[in-house]
């Protein structure tokens, strides 16, 4: 496989920067980010930019929120009572936790705590942000049938990611 396409397993080194150039996330050539193309494993704008690239290609791409993690949605911000949390949990702004909502499990971030009222936000922490990726393509290979059916990469026989293989 020479070029990245849907159902490719891709390994990249990247630096993700925010609007003022601050580093938000990164992976290195020694510890690459490996993912399956075409299953929404990465933001849509980066996936489009990677399509057709080859090993060794390097590029920068700046993404508007619509091509990244989406716009921040006020409907995903709400208030809950302190008593809804375990009493031994040390609540602080910025704390991330999983919660059950209609439709499944979702990640939340505590925004503020005022008395017994906790304001929580289910938007992705990078929603609404303009993001710049500096990317180097390290590896490309076809996905296995099993990886395609499971919609994620398997890392050899010692793979342990929380489910049984079929």
C-alpha positions, 0 to 999 in steps of 0.5 A: 500500500503506497498511499493512505486511503480508507481502511488503511492503518496509519502511523503518524508523528504529530504536534497539535497546536492551539490558536496562539501556538500552544502545544495541546497534544503530540506523538513522536516517531518513537511513540507514533499515533496509529489509527484506522482511516475511515472510522472517525478515529481522527477529526474529519479535516485531518483525515481528508488531508491525510488521504493520498499521502505517502510514508515520509510526507510531512505537512501542516494543516490548520482546521476550523472548528467545523473540520476539527472537534466541532463548535461548542454547543451551549446545550451540552453545558448544564448544572447538577447538584453536588450530591449527584457526585460521590461524597468522597470525590474531590471536585475541582474545575477542570476535572474530567469524568464519565457520566451516563446520559440518554444515548450512552456514556459521555465525557464531562468537564467540571467548569465551575462549582458554586455552593451546591451547584456544579456546572458541567460541560459535555463539549469536547475540550477542543470544541470551538478551537482553531487547531493546527496539526504538524504531521509526518506520515510514518507507516501505512498498511492495509487493515486486517478484516478483524480490524475493519470489523472492530473499527480499530487497530490491533497491535499484535497478539498481545493486544488487550483493549477490553473486548474479546476477539471474534 
